Amino acid sequence: MALNPARLMAHDIPEVRQRITARDCVLYALSIGLSQDPLDDRQLDYVDADRALKVVPSMAVVLGHPGFWLGDPKFGVDAVRLVHGEQAITLHGPLPVDGEITAKTHVTGLVDKGAGKGALLFTEKHVRDAATGALIASTRATVFLRGDGGFGGASSTTPPANPMPASPPDITVTLATRPEQALLYRLNGDDNPLHSDPAVALAAGFPRPILHGLCTAGVVTHALLQALCDYDAARLKGWQLRFSAPVYPGETILTDIWRDGSFRARVAERDVVVINNGMARVGAST
């Protein structure tokens, strides 16, 4: 079945209402690798619910997750071959440790890169306090539909990526991932079988299941918290980044960071850039 762009653009993704608990916050932190060093007291603040628990800012991407709706055959998307292309988050206030949120995701654009070149799908999500309606976080995502170009849609250019500095990075943070990390990260709600089923991964062109792009982004967020924020979550106001290659669970991620907030990430074992054109926004703690 060919891509149905009209149906895709008109789709009203249902609002998600979610109760957030300390357990959810701890699960997310553990799923991106926090507290692999059990003696680092600053990391324990994100995983020990007996403390004044802190929430990793990148958890905004999994709050009110609408599920793998692109896998519905009615859209005609080659769901096996789609991958995450870009992601951005903006924090408008602290993420809740215990509370109820609503999240509404909208399709905002679709670009046809041409036959054999794929398509780009753009979405936005707004996370709000369920009781007050106050905006807590906004996210933007680009999904690369690798198998769905050439449907005759608009081929407008995409916004330019953040240019990377020519100078060497000011700091590089080394963080390991675990072989089972994708299976743990799936418990946050992103159950795309590309990250768990070897047969699906092989059909998509990968030798084995890959780590979620957003899990890689979570590992990088950990690096940013460490290098730029002294593990103070309130100082990280948001980031934007571009995914450039997959990570395989068990690989080591090196995050290169510049003092102006620019960043990129590489896999140590293969010397491959996996996240590029990153820019973090860091401010005062509130």
C-alpha positions in Angstrom: 0.0 0.0 0.0 1.4 3.4 -1.0 1.7 6.3 1.4 -1.6 8.2 1.9 -0.4 11.8 2.6 -3.9 13.2 2.9 -4.9 10.7 5.5 -1.6 11.2 7.3 -1.9 15.0 7.4 -5.5 14.9 8.5 -5.0 12.4 11.3 -6.2 13.6 14.7 -3.8 11.9 17.1 -5.8 11.4 20.3 -4.8 13.4 23.4 -3.1 11.3 26.0 -3.8 11.7 29.7 -1.1 10.2 32.0 -0.5 9.9 35.7 3.2 10.5 36.4 4.7 8.8 39.5 8.1 8.7 41.1 8.5 5.2 39.7 8.0 6.5 36.2 10.7 9.1 36.7 13.1 6.5 38.1 12.4 4.1 35.3 13.2 6.7 32.7 16.4 7.7 34.4 17.6 4.1 34.7 16.6 3.4 31.1 19.0 6.0 29.8 21.8 4.8 32.0 21.7 7.1 35.1 23.5 5.7 38.2 25.7 3.1 36.5 28.2 4.6 39.0 26.3 3.8 42.3 28.8 6.0 44.3 27.9 9.2 42.4 25.6 10.9 44.8 24.4 13.4 42.1 23.1 10.6 39.9 21.4 9.0 42.8 19.2 12.1 43.1 17.5 10.9 39.8 16.9 7.3 40.7 16.3 7.1 44.5 12.7 7.9 45.2 13.5 8.2 48.9 15.2 11.5 48.1 13.9 14.8 46.8 13.7 13.2 43.4 14.9 15.1 40.3 13.5 14.4 36.8 15.8 14.2 33.7 14.6 17.0 31.4 14.6 14.7 28.3 11.8 12.7 29.9 9.6 15.2 28.2 9.9 13.1 25.0 8.1 10.1 26.5 5.4 11.9 28.5 2.1 11.4 26.9 3.6 9.2 24.2 0.9 8.5 21.5 2.3 5.0 20.8 3.5 3.7 17.4 0.5 5.1 15.5 2.5 5.3 12.2 2.4 1.5 12.2 -1.3 1.6 11.3 -1.6 0.2 7.7 -4.2 2.9 6.8 -1.4 5.4 6.4 0.6 3.3 4.0 3.8 4.1 5.8 6.7 1.6 5.4 6.9 1.4 9.1 9.8 -1.1 9.2 12.1 1.4 7.5 11.2 4.7 9.3 13.8 6.2 11.7 14.0 9.3 13.9 15.6 12.2 12.1 15.6 15.2 14.4 14.3 16.1 17.9 13.9 19.2 20.0 12.6 19.9 23.4 11.7 23.1 25.3 11.0 23.0 29.0 8.6 25.7 30.2 8.5 24.5 33.8 9.7 21.6 35.9 8.6 18.1 34.9 6.4 16.6 37.6 7.6 13.8 39.9 4.0 13.1 40.9 1.1 14.5 39.0 -1.2 14.2 36.0 -0.4 15.6 32.5 -2.1 15.8 29.2 -0.2 15.6 25.9 -1.4 16.4 22.4 0.7 15.5 19.4 0.0 17.1 16.0 1.3 16.4 12.5 2.6 19.7 11.2 4.2 18.9 7.9 5.2 16.3 5.3 8.0 16.8 2.7 8.6 14.5 -0.3 12.3 14.1 -0.9 11.6 12.1 -4.1 11.4 8.5 -5.4 14.0 6.4 -3.6 14.9 9.3 -1.3 12.2 9.0 1.3 10.0 11.6 3.0 10.1 13.7 6.2 7.2 13.9 8.6 7.1 16.7 11.2 5.2 16.6 14.5 4.8 18.7 17.6 3.7 17.7 21.1 2.5 20.0 23.9 2.6 18.6 27.5 0.3 20.4 30.0 -0.6 20.1 33.6 -3.9 18.3 33.6 -5.3 20.4 36.5 -4.3 23.9 35.4 -3.6 23.5 31.7 -0.2 25.2 32.1 2.3 24.3 29.4 5.1 22.2 30.9 7.1 21.2 27.8 7.0 21.3 24.0 8.7 18.9 21.7 9.3 18.8 17.9 10.3 15.7 16.0 11.2 14.8 12.4 10.6 11.2 11.3 12.5 10.0 8.2 10.2 7.8 6.2 13.0 6.0 4.3 10.7 4.0 2.1 8.0 6.5 1.2 9.4 9.2 -1.1 8.0 9.9 -4.6 4.3 10.3 -3.7 4.1 13.7 -5.4 4.1 15.9 -2.4 5.8 19.2 -1.6 9.6 19.1 -1.7 10.2 22.3 0.3 13.6 22.7 2.1 13.9 21.9 5.7 15.3 24.4 8.4 19.1 24.5 8.5 20.8 22.5 11.2 22.8 24.2 14.0 26.4 24.7 12.6 29.1 23.0 14.6 32.1 24.9 15.9 35.4 24.5 14.1 37.4 24.4 17.3 37.9 21.2 19.3 35.3 20.4 22.0 35.8 21.8 25.4 34.9 18.6 27.1 34.0 15.0 26.1 31.8 12.9 28.3 32.1 9.1 28.0 28.9 7.0 28.9 28.4 3.4 28.3 25.1 1.8 27.1 24.1 -1.7 28.2 23.2 -4.7 25.9 19.6 -4.9 27.2 19.1 -1.1 27.3 16.7 -0.9 24.4 14.4 -3.5 26.0 14.4 -1.4 29.2 13.8 1.8 27.3 10.7 0.3 25.6 9.0 0.3 29.0 8.6 4.1 28.6 6.0 3.5 25.9 8.0 3.4 22.6 7.4 -0.2 21.6 8.6 -0.1 17.9 9.8 -3.7 17.3 12.9 -2.3 15.5 14.4 -2.0 18.9 13.6 -5.5 20.1 12.9 -8.0 17.3 16.0 -9.2 15.4 13.9 -10.1 12.3 12.4 -6.7 12.1 15.8 -5.0 12.5 17.2 -7.2 9.7 14.3 -6.3 7.4 15.0 -2.6 8.1 18.7 -3.1 7.1 20.3 -3.4 10.5 22.2 -6.5 11.6 20.5 -6.4 15.0 18.0 -4.3 17.0 19.2 -0.7 17.4 18.9 1.6 20.4 16.0 4.1 20.2 17.2 7.4 18.9 15.5 9.0 21.9 17.3 6.7 24.2 20.6 7.9 22.6 19.3 11.5 23.1 18.7 10.7 26.8 22.3 9.4 27.2 23.4 12.7 25.7 21.2 14.7 28.0 22.9 12.9 30.9 26.2 14.1 29.5 24.9 17.7 29.2 23.7 17.6 32.8 27.1 16.4 33.9 29.2 18.8 31.9 27.1 22.0 31.8 24.6 21.8 34.7 26.4 20.0 37.6 23.4 17.7 37.5 20.9 20.5 38.2 18.0 19.6 36.0 16.4 23.0 36.3 19.3 24.6 34.4 18.7 22.7 31.2 16.0 24.6 29.4 16.0 22.5 26.2 18.0 21.2 23.3 17.8 20.4 19.6 19.7 17.7 17.7 19.9 15.6 14.5 20.3 11.9 14.5 22.9 10.8 12.0 23.5 7.1 12.6 22.1 4.3 14.9 23.6 3.1 18.2 23.7 -0.6 19.0 22.9 -1.5 22.6 26.2 -2.1 24.5 28.2 0.5 22.6 29.9 3.5 24.3 28.7 7.0 23.5 31.2 9.9 23.6 29.5 13.3 23.8 31.6 16.2 22.6 30.4 19.5 24.2 31.3 23.1 23.6 30.8 25.9 26.2 28.3 27.7 23.9 26.0 24.7 24.2 26.9 23.0 20.9 27.3 19.2 21.1 27.6 16.0 19.0 27.9 12.3 20.0 30.1 9.5 18.7 30.2 5.8 19.2 33.6 4.9 20.5 33.7 1.4 19.1 33.1 2.4 15.5 34.1 6.1 15.5 30.8 7.1 14.0 28.9 10.3 14.7 25.4 9.3 15.9 24.0 12.7 16.9 25.1 15.9 15.2 24.3 19.6 15.1 23.2 19.7 18.7 22.5 22.9 20.6 21.6 22.9 24.3 20.0 25.9 26.1 21.3 26.3 29.6 20.2 28.9 32.1 19.9 29.7 35.8 18.3 27.3 38.2 14.7 28.2 39.0 
